[in-house]
Amino acid sequence: MPLDKMKRVVFPKEWSLQVYLEQSKREVEARLSQLPLLSSRHTPAGEAMRYALATPGKRFRALMVIATADIFEKGSDAVVMGAALAVESIHLASLILDDLPCMDDASLRRGQPTLHTRVGEADAILAAMALVAEAHHQLRGDLAQRRSEMKKLNRMSQVLTHAYSLDGLSGGQSDDLQDRPDLDLAALELIHAKKTGTLFTASVELACIWCGARAREQEQLVSYAKNLGLAFQIKDDLLDREDSKQTGKDSAKDTHKTTFVSLLGAKACHELYSELMEAALAQLKPLGDGARHIRELTHAIWHRLN
């Protein structure tokens, strides 16, 4: 569907926040099911991409774009949905690559076989590349923008590109693959600020740019996202020790790495996780009632089980 026809449903304010999140997630899922738009050719890599897009997910990053835009009453903008789909496409590409035998060598993701175990490594890699291309297509869309809007879209494209660059998740993943038993907490935080946190930060930045957030508002939201991203990784490290039947992915895949759990211990990680989530929520307080959607999303992330 062309981006200029992507009009989101505007949910009544009296709807419960839980219903809002559920409906928004369904809408993101529906949009994802309509991708890819870049080619009508049916190739093995294209089918692999469609399989990846159809795999169930929580869509936290896409929902964060929308919920951030809702603060500024622009969550229903077509460009916001395009940005949400772009972030989710990059995230899916990163998961495909992360699961490869040369990286984490995972066989299970979201309760289903990982992509490379179904289609082979070559088509999995090509599907990931296609998802990155699709992300930029979704972000820029087919709209004939005014010059001021094109400036915003160019800035948004730069943010998205930075998110998966060597200064973002690609560099963080590369650092995470290194066997470095001497890592201290500061070094570990830096790795995961890039590997995990960068897409959360990009999610709020994309919405802030499009919605014309003031500098102070953007600072608060970026600080919020940084705390959330770090907390998210700590939770992932804790979940790595849980049964795969609960988490939907292979367990004990990080036992050979320095993780927050191996460095601090499980008890301290649980405490730090709560502290970071509380700090993230504190950054939303000055934004008032407009932040109710992103606040509810944060609580959903806080209490996730997988």
Residue pairs with C-beta under 8 A, 6 or more apart in sequence:
1 31
1 34
1 37
2 141
2 142
3 78
3 79
3 81
3 82
3 138
3 141
3 142
3 143
4 78
4 141
4 142
4 143
5 78
6 31
6 78
6 81
6 82
6 141
7 76
7 78
8 27
8 66
8 75
8 76
8 77
8 78
8 80
8 81
9 23
9 27
9 76
10 76
11 19
11 20
11 23
11 24
15 23
17 292
17 293
17 295
17 296
18 296
20 293
20 296
21 63
21 293
21 296
21 297
21 300
24 63
24 66
24 67
25 58
25 59
25 63
27 81
28 59
28 62
28 63
28 66
28 81
28 84
28 85
28 88
29 59
31 81
31 85
32 53
32 54
32 85
32 88
33 53
33 54
35 49
35 50
35 53
35 85
35 89
35 134
35 138
36 46
36 49
36 50
36 53
36 130
36 134
37 134
37 137
37 138
38 130
38 133
38 134
38 137
39 46
44 119
44 123
45 123
45 126
45 127
45 130
46 127
46 130
47 119
47 123
48 115
48 118
48 119
48 123
48 124
48 126
48 127
49 127
49 130
49 131
49 134
51 115
51 118
51 119
51 127
52 92
52 95
52 96
52 115
52 127
52 131
53 92
53 131
55 92
55 109
55 110
55 112
56 110
56 111
56 112
57 88
57 92
57 110
58 304
59 88
60 297
60 300
60 301
61 84
61 87
61 88
61 91
61 199
61 200
61 203
62 84
62 85
62 87
62 88
62 203
63 84
63 297
64 87
64 200
64 203
64 204
64 207
64 225
64 294
64 297
65 80
65 83
65 84
65 87
65 203
65 204
65 206
65 207
66 75
66 80
66 81
66 84
66 207
66 293
67 75
67 293
67 294
67 296
67 297
68 203
68 204
68 207
68 208
68 211
68 221
68 294
69 75
69 77
69 80
69 207
69 210
69 211
70 290
70 293
70 294
71 207
71 211
71 213
71 217
71 221
71 287
71 290
71 291
71 293
71 294
72 207
72 211
72 212
72 213
72 290
73 290
74 80
74 207
74 210
74 211
75 293
77 210
78 141
78 143
79 141
79 143
79 153
79 210
80 207
80 210
80 211
82 138
82 139
82 140
82 141
83 138
83 139
83 156
83 206
83 207
83 210
85 135
85 138
86 135
86 136
86 138
86 139
86 160
86 206
87 135
87 160
87 163
87 199
87 202
87 203
87 206
89 131
89 132
89 134
89 135
89 138
90 131
90 132
90 135
90 160
90 163
90 164
90 169
90 199
91 199
92 128
92 131
93 127
93 128
93 129
93 131
93 132
93 135
93 164
94 128
94 164
94 169
94 173
94 199
95 109
96 114
96 115
96 116
96 124
96 125
96 127
96 128
96 131
97 103
97 125
97 128
97 173
98 104
98 106
98 173
99 105
99 106
99 109
99 114
99 115
99 116
99 124
100 116
100 121
100 124
100 125
101 116
101 121
103 173
103 177
104 250
104 253
105 253
106 114
106 249
106 250
106 253
107 113
107 114
107 117
107 250
108 114
108 244
108 248
108 249
108 250
109 115
109 248
109 249
110 248
110 249
111 248
111 249
112 248
115 124
115 127
116 124
119 127
132 164
135 160
136 157
136 160
139 153
139 156
139 157
139 160
139 206
140 153
140 157
143 149
145 153
152 209
152 210
155 209
156 206
156 209
156 210
159 202
159 205
159 206
159 209
160 202
160 206
162 168
162 198
162 202
163 169
163 198
163 199
163 201
163 202
164 170
164 198
165 171
166 174
167 194
168 194
168 198
168 199
168 202
169 194
169 195
169 196
169 198
169 199
171 194
172 191
172 192
172 193
172 194
172 195
172 196
172 198
173 195
175 191
175 194
175 195
176 191
176 192
176 195
176 257
179 256
180 187
180 258
181 258
183 191
183 258
183 263
184 263
185 263
185 264
188 258
188 259
188 260
188 263
189 230
192 229
192 230
192 233
193 226
193 229
193 230
195 233
196 229
196 230
196 232
196 233
196 236
197 225
197 226
197 228
197 229
197 230
197 232
197 233
198 229
199 229
200 225
200 226
200 228
200 229
200 232
201 222
201 225
201 226
201 229
203 225
204 218
204 221
204 222
204 224
204 225
205 218
205 221
205 222
205 225
207 213
208 217
208 218
208 221
208 222
213 221
217 287
220 283
220 284
220 286
220 287
221 283
221 287
223 283
224 280
224 281
224 283
224 284
225 280
227 276
227 277
227 279
227 280
227 283
228 276
228 277
228 280
228 298
228 301
230 276
231 272
231 273
231 276
231 277
231 280
231 302
232 301
233 260
234 260
234 269
234 272
234 273
234 276
235 273
235 304
237 254
237 259
237 260
237 261
237 269
238 261
238 266
238 269
238 270
238 273
239 247
239 306
240 247
240 251
240 252
240 253
240 254
240 255
240 259
240 261
241 251
241 252
241 261
241 266
242 251
243 251
244 250
244 251
246 305
246 306
247 305
247 306
248 306
249 306
255 262
260 269
260 272
261 269
264 272
277 298
277 301
277 302
280 298
281 295
281 298
284 291
284 294
284 295
284 298
